[in-house]
Amino acid sequence: MVLQQTVGEVMSAPVLTVMAETPLQDAVTLLSDHHVSGLPVVDAKGALAGELTEQDLMVRESGVDAGPYVMLLDSVIYLRNPLNWDRQVHRVLGNTVGDLMHRESHSCEQTLPLPKAASMLHEKGTQRLIVVDDQRRPIGVLTRGDVVRALASARN
């Protein structure tokens, strides 16, 4: 029964990972070749350091958005803090995974009950949870699709 399964029983493994120093084009090739929408980013010890997603790549391709502004006496007054553009410009011009990745990632342990993991996926609005061991090293990925497949197999 799905309610009694754990993340470890349903997750996809092994997991593909990249490092912050990985050239962005190499990561894009991995995403495309393996038909995945995100990659865990690990540090030199193999511990989870962040995540690179298709959404991060879409931000890069869409360019910098200066945001709303008003013109007053031939001056431009931006309604967003221009100091926040630095990060956005860095992401648009980035060449490595570290330039685009999110430092915060959604993760869980393999012993987590599947209903709790499904709730986390829903509440956090994410497509995947990176499954980590006790040293925060990625050992698998649980996607929304994995949960749906577990539900479908329980009905058979």
VEXMIDREN-955039 format. One record per atom (N, C-alpha, C, O, CB): residue in three letters; residue number from 1; x, y, z; atom name. Coordinates in steps of 0.02 Angstrom, whole numbers. Glycine has a CB too. Layout:
BEGIN
ALA/NUM/X/Y/Z/CA
...
***
This chain:
BEGIN
MET/1/42/-59/0/N
MET/1/0/0/0/CA
MET/1/44/62/0/C
MET/1/95/64/35/O
MET/1/-48/0/61/CB
VAL/2/26/113/-38/N
VAL/2/65/174/-46/CA
VAL/2/75/209/21/C
VAL/2/129/236/34/O
VAL/2/31/221/-95/CB
LEU/3/24/208/63/N
LEU/3/30/244/127/CA
LEU/3/84/216/172/C
LEU/3/108/250/217/O
LEU/3/-37/241/164/CB
GLN/4/104/154/160/N
GLN/4/155/122/201/CA
GLN/4/224/123/169/C
GLN/4/273/103/201/O
GLN/4/136/52/216/CB
GLN/5/229/147/108/N
GLN/5/294/149/74/CA
GLN/5/335/209/98/C
GLN/5/309/258/123/O
GLN/5/284/153/-2/CB
THR/6/401/202/90/N
THR/6/446/257/106/CA
THR/6/475/285/41/C
THR/6/469/255/-12/O
THR/6/503/234/153/CB
VAL/7/506/342/47/N
VAL/7/538/375/-10/CA
VAL/7/590/328/-41/C
VAL/7/595/323/-103/O
VAL/7/572/441/11/CB
GLY/8/628/292/1/N
GLY/8/680/247/-24/CA
GLY/8/654/192/-69/C
GLY/8/690/166/-111/O
GLY/8/716/218/33/CB
GLU/9/591/172/-59/N
GLU/9/561/119/-99/CA
GLU/9/538/143/-168/C
GLU/9/528/103/-214/O
GLU/9/503/87/-62/CB
VAL/10/528/208/-175/N
VAL/10/498/236/-235/CA
VAL/10/546/280/-275/C
VAL/10/537/289/-335/O
VAL/10/437/276/-217/CB
MET/11/596/307/-243/N
MET/11/641/356/-274/CA
MET/11/677/326/-335/C
MET/11/683/266/-342/O
MET/11/692/381/-224/CB
SER/12/701/371/-378/N
SER/12/743/353/-434/CA
SER/12/815/356/-412/C
SER/12/837/405/-382/O
SER/12/730/399/-496/CB
ALA/13/853/303/-426/N
ALA/13/923/301/-407/CA
ALA/13/960/260/-460/C
ALA/13/929/217/-491/O
ALA/13/934/271/-335/CB
PRO/14/1024/271/-472/N
PRO/14/1066/322/-441/CA
PRO/14/1049/391/-467/C
PRO/14/1011/399/-516/O
PRO/14/1141/306/-453/CB
VAL/15/1077/441/-435/N
VAL/15/1061/510/-452/CA
VAL/15/1121/542/-489/C
VAL/15/1179/531/-471/O
VAL/15/1044/551/-389/CB
LEU/16/1106/580/-540/N
LEU/16/1157/619/-575/CA
LEU/16/1171/682/-534/C
LEU/16/1125/714/-510/O
LEU/16/1135/637/-648/CB
THR/17/1234/700/-527/N
THR/17/1252/761/-491/CA
THR/17/1302/801/-532/C
THR/17/1336/775/-576/O
THR/17/1280/745/-421/CB
VAL/18/1307/865/-515/N
VAL/18/1358/910/-544/CA
VAL/18/1388/949/-486/C
VAL/18/1362/949/-431/O
VAL/18/1327/957/-598/CB
MET/19/1443/982/-500/N
MET/19/1475/1026/-451/CA
MET/19/1466/1098/-473/C
MET/19/1450/1111/-531/O
MET/19/1551/1009/-443/CB
ALA/20/1475/1144/-427/N
ALA/20/1466/1216/-442/CA
ALA/20/1513/1237/-499/C
ALA/20/1497/1282/-537/O
ALA/20/1478/1258/-380/CB
GLU/21/1571/1206/-504/N
GLU/21/1620/1224/-554/CA
GLU/21/1606/1194/-623/C
GLU/21/1639/1211/-672/O
GLU/21/1689/1202/-532/CB
THR/22/1557/1150/-627/N
THR/22/1541/1117/-690/CA
THR/22/1519/1170/-742/C
THR/22/1477/1213/-727/O
THR/22/1485/1064/-681/CB
PRO/23/1547/1167/-802/N
PRO/23/1525/1213/-854/CA
PRO/23/1450/1205/-867/C
PRO/23/1424/1149/-868/O
PRO/23/1565/1202/-920/CB
LEU/24/1417/1260/-875/N
LEU/24/1345/1260/-884/CA
LEU/24/1323/1217/-943/C
LEU/24/1273/1182/-939/O
LEU/24/1320/1331/-893/CB
GLN/25/1360/1219/-997/N
GLN/25/1342/1180/-1056/CA
GLN/25/1344/1105/-1041/C
GLN/25/1302/1068/-1067/O
GLN/25/1388/1196/-1114/CB
ASP/26/1390/1083/-1000/N
ASP/26/1393/1012/-981/CA
ASP/26/1331/992/-941/C
ASP/26/1303/938/-951/O
ASP/26/1457/997/-939/CB
ALA/27/1308/1036/-897/N
ALA/27/1248/1022/-857/CA
ALA/27/1186/1021/-902/C
ALA/27/1143/979/-893/O
ALA/27/1240/1075/-802/CB
VAL/28/1183/1067/-950/N
VAL/28/1126/1069/-996/CA
VAL/28/1124/1004/-1037/C
VAL/28/1070/976/-1049/O
VAL/28/1132/1130/-1044/CB
THR/29/1182/980/-1058/N
THR/29/1185/917/-1095/CA
THR/29/1161/859/-1052/C
THR/29/1124/816/-1077/O
THR/29/1257/903/-1119/CB
LEU/30/1180/857/-988/N
LEU/30/1156/804/-943/CA
LEU/30/1080/807/-936/C
LEU/30/1047/755/-940/O
LEU/30/1189/812/-874/CB
LEU/31/1053/866/-925/N
LEU/31/981/874/-919/CA
LEU/31/945/847/-982/C
LEU/31/897/810/-977/O
LEU/31/962/948/-908/CB
SER/32/971/866/-1039/N
SER/32/940/847/-1102/CA
SER/32/948/772/-1116/C
SER/32/899/738/-1133/O
SER/32/970/887/-1159/CB
ASP/33/1008/746/-1110/N
ASP/33/1022/676/-1126/CA
ASP/33/985/628/-1081/C
ASP/33/965/573/-1103/O
ASP/33/1096/663/-1121/CB
HIS/34/975/647/-1018/N
HIS/34/943/601/-970/CA
HIS/34/870/618/-956/C
HIS/34/837/586/-915/O
HIS/34/982/603/-904/CB
HIS/35/844/667/-992/N
HIS/35/773/686/-986/CA
HIS/35/753/700/-914/C
HIS/35/702/675/-890/O
HIS/35/729/632/-1015/CB
VAL/36/794/740/-879/N
VAL/36/778/761/-811/CA
VAL/36/771/837/-810/C
VAL/36/798/872/-853/O
VAL/36/833/737/-760/CB
SER/37/735/862/-761/N
SER/37/722/934/-758/CA
SER/37/763/970/-704/C
SER/37/756/1030/-695/O
SER/37/650/947/-746/CB
GLY/38/805/933/-669/N
GLY/38/847/964/-618/CA
GLY/38/904/919/-598/C
GLY/38/901/858/-606/O
GLY/38/806/982/-557/CB
LEU/39/957/950/-573/N
LEU/39/1016/913/-551/CA
LEU/39/1038/937/-482/C
LEU/39/1043/997/-471/O
LEU/39/1073/921/-602/CB
PRO/40/1052/890/-436/N
PRO/40/1081/911/-373/CA
PRO/40/1153/935/-385/C
PRO/40/1189/908/-426/O
PRO/40/1080/852/-323/CB
VAL/41/1171/986/-348/N
VAL/41/1239/1013/-351/CA
VAL/41/1274/993/-286/C
VAL/41/1248/1004/-232/O
VAL/41/1240/1092/-362/CB
VAL/42/1333/962/-292/N
VAL/42/1369/938/-233/CA
VAL/42/1435/975/-225/C
VAL/42/1462/1002/-273/O
VAL/42/1381/863/-238/CB
ASP/43/1459/976/-163/N
ASP/43/1524/1006/-149/CA
ASP/43/1579/954/-158/C
ASP/43/1566/898/-180/O
ASP/43/1526/1036/-77/CB
ALA/44/1641/971/-140/N
ALA/44/1698/927/-150/CA
ALA/44/1691/862/-110/C
ALA/44/1721/811/-129/O
ALA/44/1762/962/-131/CB
LYS/45/1654/862/-55/N
LYS/45/1644/802/-14/CA
LYS/45/1584/762/-36/C
LYS/45/1569/709/-7/O
LYS/45/1636/822/59/CB
GLY/46/1549/786/-87/N
GLY/46/1491/751/-112/CA
GLY/46/1426/769/-77/C
GLY/46/1374/739/-91/O
GLY/46/1502/678/-107/CB
ALA/47/1429/818/-32/N
ALA/47/1369/839/5/CA
ALA/47/1328/888/-38/C
ALA/47/1355/926/-77/O
ALA/47/1388/871/73/CB
LEU/48/1263/886/-28/N
LEU/48/1217/929/-65/CA
LEU/48/1232/1002/-51/C
LEU/48/1233/1024/7/O
LEU/48/1145/912/-48/CB
ALA/49/1243/1041/-104/N
ALA/49/1258/1112/-98/CA
ALA/49/1205/1156/-130/C
ALA/49/1203/1216/-118/O
ALA/49/1326/1128/-128/CB
GLY/50/1162/1126/-171/N
GLY/50/1110/1164/-205/CA
GLY/50/1079/1123/-260/C
GLY/50/1084/1062/-262/O
GLY/50/1139/1228/-233/CB
GLU/51/1046/1159/-306/N
GLU/51/1010/1125/-359/CA
GLU/51/1008/1170/-421/C
GLU/51/1000/1230/-416/O
GLU/51/939/1106/-337/CB
LEU/52/1016/1140/-479/N
LEU/52/1009/1175/-542/CA
LEU/52/947/1146/-576/C
LEU/52/941/1086/-584/O
LEU/52/1073/1166/-588/CB
THR/53/900/1190/-596/N
THR/53/838/1167/-627/CA
THR/53/829/1199/-695/C
THR/53/863/1247/-714/O
THR/53/779/1184/-581/CB
GLU/54/782/1172/-732/N
GLU/54/764/1201/-796/CA
GLU/54/741/1273/-787/C
GLU/54/754/1316/-829/O
GLU/54/708/1161/-831/CB
GLN/55/707/1287/-731/N
GLN/55/684/1355/-716/CA
GLN/55/743/1404/-712/C
GLN/55/738/1460/-736/O
GLN/55/645/1356/-650/CB
ASP/56/799/1382/-683/N
ASP/56/859/1424/-679/CA
ASP/56/883/1441/-749/C
ASP/56/905/1497/-763/O
ASP/56/914/1389/-639/CB
LEU/57/880/1392/-794/N
LEU/57/901/1404/-863/CA
LEU/57/854/1451/-900/C
LEU/57/875/1490/-942/O
LEU/57/907/1337/-900/CB
MET/58/790/1447/-884/N
MET/58/741/1492/-915/CA
MET/58/754/1564/-894/C
MET/58/747/1610/-934/O
MET/58/668/1471/-896/CB
VAL/59/772/1574/-831/N
VAL/59/789/1641/-807/CA
VAL/59/848/1668/-847/C
VAL/59/848/1726/-866/O
VAL/59/805/1641/-731/CB
ARG/60/897/1626/-858/N
ARG/60/956/1647/-895/CA
ARG/60/938/1668/-966/C
ARG/60/961/1720/-990/O
ARG/60/1008/1591/-897/CB
GLU/61/897/1629/-999/N
GLU/61/880/1643/-1068/CA
GLU/61/832/1702/-1076/C
GLU/61/829/1732/-1129/O
GLU/61/849/1581/-1099/CB
SER/62/794/1718/-1023/N
SER/62/746/1773/-1029/CA
SER/62/778/1841/-1019/C
SER/62/746/1892/-1034/O
SER/62/691/1764/-979/CB
GLY/63/839/1844/-994/N
GLY/63/874/1907/-987/CA
GLY/63/858/1944/-923/C
GLY/63/822/1918/-880/O
GLY/63/858/1952/-1045/CB
VAL/64/884/2004/-916/N
VAL/64/876/2045/-857/CA
VAL/64/812/2086/-863/C
VAL/64/799/2117/-914/O
VAL/64/938/2091/-846/CB
ASP/65/773/2085/-810/N
ASP/65/712/2125/-807/CA
ASP/65/724/2183/-758/C
ASP/65/731/2172/-698/O
ASP/65/650/2082/-785/CB
ALA/66/728/2243/-785/N
ALA/66/740/2301/-742/CA
ALA/66/681/2317/-697/C
ALA/66/687/2352/-647/O
ALA/66/756/2362/-785/CB
GLY/67/623/2290/-715/N
GLY/67/564/2302/-674/CA
GLY/67/530/2368/-690/C
GLY/67/551/2404/-735/O
GLY/67/582/2300/-600/CB
PRO/68/478/2383/-652/N
PRO/68/440/2444/-666/CA
PRO/68/480/2507/-648/C
PRO/68/522/2506/-603/O
PRO/68/374/2444/-627/CB
TYR/69/467/2560/-684/N
TYR/69/501/2624/-672/CA
TYR/69/454/2681/-690/C
TYR/69/404/2671/-725/O
TYR/69/567/2628/-711/CB
VAL/70/471/2740/-667/N
VAL/70/435/2800/-687/CA
VAL/70/485/2852/-711/C
VAL/70/543/2853/-689/O
VAL/70/391/2828/-628/CB
MET/71/463/2894/-756/N
MET/71/504/2949/-780/CA
MET/71/481/3013/-745/C
MET/71/422/3029/-743/O
MET/71/500/2956/-859/CB
LEU/72/529/3049/-718/N
LEU/72/514/3111/-684/CA
LEU/72/568/3162/-701/C
LEU/72/626/3152/-682/O
LEU/72/508/3101/-606/CB
LEU/73/550/3214/-735/N
LEU/73/597/3267/-754/CA
LEU/73/658/3238/-790/C
LEU/73/715/3254/-771/O
LEU/73/619/3306/-693/CB
ASP/74/647/3198/-839/N
ASP/74/700/3166/-879/CA
ASP/74/745/3120/-838/C
ASP/74/801/3105/-859/O
ASP/74/742/3219/-912/CB
SER/75/722/3097/-782/N
SER/75/759/3048/-741/CA
SER/75/718/2984/-736/C
SER/75/657/2985/-737/O
SER/75/773/3077/-670/CB
VAL/76/753/2929/-732/N
VAL/76/721/2864/-724/CA
VAL/76/724/2846/-650/C
VAL/76/778/2845/-620/O
VAL/76/755/2810/-769/CB
ILE/77/667/2831/-622/N
ILE/77/663/2809/-552/CA
ILE/77/637/2737/-553/C
ILE/77/579/2725/-571/O
ILE/77/617/2856/-508/CB
TYR/78/680/2691/-534/N
TYR/78/661/2620/-533/CA
TYR/78/623/2606/-469/C
TYR/78/640/2629/-415/O
TYR/78/723/2575/-538/CB
LEU/79/570/2566/-477/N
LEU/79/527/2550/-420/CA
LEU/79/550/2487/-383/C
LEU/79/523/2470/-331/O
LEU/79/456/2542/-443/CB
ARG/80/599/2454/-411/N
ARG/80/631/2397/-377/CA
ARG/80/701/2419/-357/C
ARG/80/730/2464/-389/O
ARG/80/633/2333/-422/CB
ASN/81/728/2389/-307/N
ASN/81/795/2405/-284/CA
ASN/81/846/2383/-336/C
ASN/81/852/2323/-349/O
ASN/81/810/2372/-215/CB
PRO/82/883/2430/-366/N
PRO/82/932/2411/-418/CA
PRO/82/989/2368/-391/C
PRO/82/1023/2335/-430/O
PRO/82/961/2473/-449/CB
LEU/83/999/2368/-326/N
LEU/83/1052/2325/-297/CA
LEU/83/1036/2251/-308/C
LEU/83/1081/2210/-309/O
LEU/83/1060/2340/-222/CB
ASN/84/972/2234/-315/N
ASN/84/953/2165/-326/CA
ASN/84/968/2142/-397/C
ASN/84/965/2082/-410/O
ASN/84/879/2156/-312/CB
TRP/85/983/2187/-443/N
TRP/85/998/2169/-511/CA
TRP/85/1064/2132/-516/C
TRP/85/1074/2092/-562/O
TRP/85/999/2230/-555/CB
ASP/86/1109/2144/-470/N
ASP/86/1175/2114/-473/CA
ASP/86/1170/2038/-479/C
ASP/86/1203/2008/-521/O
ASP/86/1216/2133/-412/CB
ARG/87/1129/2008/-437/N
ARG/87/1121/1935/-438/CA
ARG/87/1089/1913/-504/C
ARG/87/1110/1863/-533/O
ARG/87/1077/1911/-379/CB
GLN/88/1040/1951/-528/N
GLN/88/1006/1933/-590/CA
GLN/88/1054/1938/-649/C
GLN/88/1054/1894/-692/O
GLN/88/945/1978/-601/CB
VAL/89/1092/1991/-652/N
VAL/89/1141/1999/-707/CA
VAL/89/1193/1943/-704/C
VAL/89/1212/1916/-756/O
VAL/89/1176/2068/-702/CB
HIS/90/1216/1926/-644/N
HIS/90/1265/1872/-635/CA
HIS/90/1236/1806/-662/C
HIS/90/1272/1768/-694/O
HIS/90/1285/1865/-561/CB
ARG/91/1172/1794/-648/N
ARG/91/1141/1732/-672/CA
ARG/91/1134/1732/-748/C
ARG/91/1145/1680/-780/O
ARG/91/1073/1723/-640/CB
VAL/92/1117/1788/-777/N
VAL/92/1108/1792/-850/CA
VAL/92/1175/1782/-886/C
VAL/92/1177/1751/-939/O
VAL/92/1077/1859/-870/CB
LEU/93/1228/1807/-857/N
LEU/93/1293/1804/-889/CA
LEU/93/1335/1743/-867/C
LEU/93/1391/1734/-892/O
LEU/93/1332/1866/-876/CB
GLY/94/1308/1703/-822/N
GLY/94/1346/1648/-792/CA
GLY/94/1367/1594/-842/C
GLY/94/1333/1582/-893/O
GLY/94/1306/1616/-739/CB
ASN/95/1423/1563/-827/N
ASN/95/1450/1510/-869/CA
ASN/95/1457/1443/-833/C
ASN/95/1471/1392/-865/O
ASN/95/1516/1530/-897/CB
THR/96/1447/1444/-767/N
THR/96/1453/1382/-729/CA
THR/96/1388/1368/-692/C
THR/96/1345/1412/-685/O
THR/96/1513/1386/-679/CB
VAL/97/1381/1306/-669/N
VAL/97/1322/1287/-630/CA
VAL/97/1315/1332/-569/C
VAL/97/1260/1352/-551/O
VAL/97/1327/1213/-609/CB
GLY/98/1371/1348/-537/N
GLY/98/1370/1389/-477/CA
GLY/98/1342/1459/-488/C
GLY/98/1315/1490/-442/O
GLY/98/1438/1395/-449/CB
ASP/99/1347/1484/-550/N
ASP/99/1320/1550/-566/CA
ASP/99/1244/1551/-567/C
ASP/99/1214/1603/-554/O
ASP/99/1348/1573/-632/CB
LEU/100/1213/1494/-583/N
LEU/100/1141/1492/-591/CA
LEU/100/1103/1454/-537/C
LEU/100/1044/1467/-526/O
LEU/100/1125/1463/-657/CB
MET/101/1137/1408/-504/N
MET/101/1102/1362/-458/CA
MET/101/1070/1398/-399/C
MET/101/1089/1454/-381/O
MET/101/1151/1311/-433/CB
HIS/102/1021/1364/-370/N
HIS/102/992/1387/-307/CA
HIS/102/1031/1354/-250/C
HIS/102/1041/1293/-251/O
HIS/102/915/1369/-303/CB
ARG/103/1051/1392/-202/N
ARG/103/1088/1364/-145/CA
ARG/103/1042/1325/-99/C
ARG/103/1064/1278/-66/O
ARG/103/1123/1420/-106/CB
GLU/104/979/1344/-96/N
GLU/104/931/1306/-56/CA
GLU/104/898/1254/-101/C
GLU/104/876/1270/-157/O
GLU/104/878/1353/-23/CB
SER/105/895/1194/-77/N
SER/105/864/1141/-116/CA
SER/105/815/1103/-72/C
SER/105/820/1106/-10/O
SER/105/918/1092/-146/CB
HIS/106/769/1069/-102/N
HIS/106/719/1030/-66/CA
HIS/106/745/959/-60/C
HIS/106/756/925/-110/O
HIS/106/649/1032/-101/CB
SER/107/755/937/1/N
SER/107/783/870/12/CA
SER/107/745/833/67/C
SER/107/707/863/105/O
SER/107/857/874/28/CB
CYS/108/757/768/70/N
CYS/108/727/727/122/CA
CYS/108/770/664/131/C
CYS/108/816/652/92/O
CYS/108/653/708/105/CB
GLU/109/754/625/182/N
GLU/109/789/562/193/CA
GLU/109/748/505/163/C
GLU/109/688/512/154/O
GLU/109/801/550/269/CB
GLN/110/782/450/149/N
GLN/110/748/394/116/CA
GLN/110/698/359/161/C
GLN/110/656/321/137/O
GLN/110/799/344/92/CB
THR/111/701/370/226/N
THR/111/654/338/273/CA
THR/111/589/377/280/C
THR/111/543/354/314/O
THR/111/686/330/340/CB
LEU/112/584/435/249/N
LEU/112/524/476/253/CA
LEU/112/464/439/223/C
LEU/112/470/412/167/O
LEU/112/534/545/218/CB
PRO/113/407/436/258/N
PRO/113/348/405/228/CA
PRO/113/327/441/164/C
PRO/113/330/502/160/O
PRO/113/290/403/279/CB
LEU/114/305/402/115/N
LEU/114/286/430/50/CA
LEU/114/231/484/55/C
LEU/114/235/534/19/O
LEU/114/264/375/5/CB
PRO/115/179/475/97/N
PRO/115/129/528/102/CA
PRO/115/158/594/126/C
PRO/115/137/648/103/O
PRO/115/73/506/149/CB
LYS/116/206/592/172/N
LYS/116/238/653/196/CA
LYS/116/279/685/140/C
LYS/116/279/746/133/O
LYS/116/283/638/258/CB
ALA/117/313/644/101/N
ALA/117/352/671/45/CA
ALA/117/306/703/-7/C
ALA/117/322/755/-35/O
ALA/117/394/614/12/CB
ALA/118/250/671/-21/N
ALA/118/202/699/-69/CA
ALA/118/177/766/-44/C
ALA/118/168/813/-83/O
ALA/118/143/651/-80/CB
SER/119/165/771/21/N
SER/119/144/834/50/CA
SER/119/198/887/43/C
SER/119/182/945/28/O
SER/119/127/824/125/CB
MET/120/260/869/53/N
MET/120/316/916/44/CA
MET/120/320/941/-28/C
MET/120/330/1000/-40/O
MET/120/383/884/65/CB
LEU/121/313/895/-75/N
LEU/121/315/915/-146/CA
LEU/121/260/966/-161/C
LEU/121/272/1016/-195/O
LEU/121/306/852/-192/CB
HIS/122/201/954/-134/N
HIS/122/145/999/-146/CA
HIS/122/155/1066/-111/C
HIS/122/147/1119/-142/O
HIS/122/81/966/-122/CB
GLU/123/172/1064/-47/N
GLU/123/178/1126/-8/CA
GLU/123/234/1171/-32/C
GLU/123/228/1232/-32/O
GLU/123/188/1109/65/CB
LYS/124/289/1141/-53/N
LYS/124/347/1180/-75/CA
LYS/124/342/1199/-149/C
LYS/124/381/1239/-174/O
LYS/124/411/1141/-63/CB
GLY/125/292/1171/-183/N
GLY/125/283/1187/-254/CA
GLY/125/342/1166/-297/C
GLY/125/360/1201/-344/O
GLY/125/270/1261/-262/CB
THR/126/373/1111/-280/N
THR/126/432/1088/-317/CA
THR/126/417/1025/-356/C
THR/126/368/989/-341/O
THR/126/491/1076/-269/CB
GLN/127/457/1010/-405/N
GLN/127/449/951/-446/CA
GLN/127/484/890/-418/C
GLN/127/468/833/-435/O
GLN/127/474/964/-516/CB
ARG/128/533/902/-373/N
ARG/128/574/847/-349/CA
ARG/128/599/859/-278/C
ARG/128/606/917/-256/O
ARG/128/632/836/-396/CB
LEU/129/612/805/-243/N
LEU/129/648/807/-180/CA
LEU/129/712/768/-190/C
LEU/129/711/712/-216/O
LEU/129/605/778/-120/CB
ILE/130/768/797/-170/N
ILE/130/831/761/-175/CA
ILE/130/838/719/-111/C
ILE/130/835/746/-56/O
ILE/130/892/811/-183/CB
VAL/131/846/655/-120/N
VAL/131/851/609/-63/CA
VAL/131/924/605/-43/C
VAL/131/968/590/-83/O
VAL/131/823/537/-82/CB
VAL/132/937/619/21/N
VAL/132/1006/622/46/CA
VAL/132/1017/571/102/C
VAL/132/969/550/135/O
VAL/132/1023/692/71/CB
ASP/133/1080/551/111/N
ASP/133/1097/508/167/CA
ASP/133/1112/550/229/C
ASP/133/1101/610/228/O
ASP/133/1158/463/149/CB
ASP/134/1137/519/281/N
ASP/134/1149/555/343/CA
ASP/134/1206/605/339/C
ASP/134/1215/646/384/O
ASP/134/1163/507/398/CB
GLN/135/1246/603/286/N
GLN/135/1299/652/275/CA
GLN/135/1280/702/220/C
GLN/135/1323/737/193/O
GLN/135/1364/617/257/CB
ARG/136/1216/705/204/N
ARG/136/1187/751/154/CA
ARG/136/1213/738/83/C
ARG/136/1213/783/42/O
ARG/136/1202/822/174/CB
ARG/137/1234/677/69/N
ARG/137/1254/658/1/CA
ARG/137/1192/633/-36/C
ARG/137/1156/591/-10/O
ARG/137/1311/604/2/CB
PRO/138/1180/657/-97/N
PRO/138/1123/634/-136/CA
PRO/138/1128/559/-152/C
PRO/138/1180/536/-176/O
PRO/138/1116/674/-200/CB
ILE/139/1074/523/-139/N
ILE/139/1072/451/-155/CA
ILE/139/1014/435/-202/C
ILE/139/1008/378/-225/O
ILE/139/1066/410/-91/CB
GLY/140/971/483/-215/N
GLY/140/914/472/-259/CA
GLY/140/874/536/-268/C
GLY/140/890/587/-238/O
GLY/140/870/416/-233/CB
VAL/141/822/531/-308/N
VAL/141/777/587/-319/CA
VAL/141/706/560/-319/C
VAL/141/691/508/-348/O
VAL/141/793/624/-387/CB
LEU/142/662/595/-284/N
LEU/142/591/579/-285/CA
LEU/142/555/634/-323/C
LEU/142/557/692/-303/O
LEU/142/562/570/-213/CB
THR/143/523/616/-378/N
THR/143/486/665/-418/CA
THR/143/411/655/-408/C
THR/143/389/605/-381/O
THR/143/505/659/-493/CB
ARG/144/373/704/-431/N
ARG/144/301/697/-430/CA
ARG/144/280/636/-471/C
ARG/144/233/600/-453/O
ARG/144/266/761/-458/CB
GLY/145/314/624/-526/N
GLY/145/300/566/-567/CA
GLY/145/310/500/-530/C
GLY/145/272/453/-539/O
GLY/145/343/566/-630/CB
ASP/146/362/497/-488/N
ASP/146/374/437/-447/CA
ASP/146/315/424/-401/C
ASP/146/295/366/-392/O
ASP/146/439/444/-407/CB
VAL/147/288/477/-371/N
VAL/147/231/469/-326/CA
VAL/147/170/445/-365/C
VAL/147/134/400/-341/O
VAL/147/215/536/-291/CB
VAL/148/158/473/-423/N
VAL/148/101/452/-464/CA
VAL/148/108/379/-485/C
VAL/148/59/341/-483/O
VAL/148/94/498/-527/CB
ARG/149/168/359/-505/N
ARG/149/179/289/-524/CA
ARG/149/168/242/-465/C
ARG/149/141/187/-474/O
ARG/149/250/280/-552/CB
ALA/150/188/263/-405/N
ALA/150/176/222/-345/CA
ALA/150/101/215/-332/C
ALA/150/78/161/-314/O
ALA/150/211/253/-283/CB
LEU/151/64/269/-341/N
LEU/151/-9/266/-333/CA
LEU/151/-40/219/-384/C
LEU/151/-84/180/-367/O
LEU/151/-39/337/-339/CB
ALA/152/-17/223/-445/N
ALA/152/-44/182/-499/CA
ALA/152/-29/107/-487/C
ALA/152/-72/65/-497/O
ALA/152/-15/204/-567/CB
SER/153/32/92/-464/N
SER/153/50/22/-453/CA
SER/153/14/-6/-392/C
SER/153/3/-67/-389/O
SER/153/126/16/-443/CB
ALA/154/-6/35/-345/N
ALA/154/-43/12/-286/CA
ALA/154/-114/-8/-305/C
ALA/154/-145/-49/-270/O
ALA/154/-45/66/-232/CB
ARG/155/-140/19/-359/N
ARG/155/-209/3/-379/CA
ARG/155/-213/-62/-419/C
ARG/155/-267/-89/-429/O
ARG/155/-238/61/-421/CB
ASN/156/-155/-86/-442/N
ASN/156/-154/-148/-482/CA
ASN/156/-150/-209/-439/C
ASN/156/-148/-265/-466/O
ASN/156/-97/-147/-531/CB
***
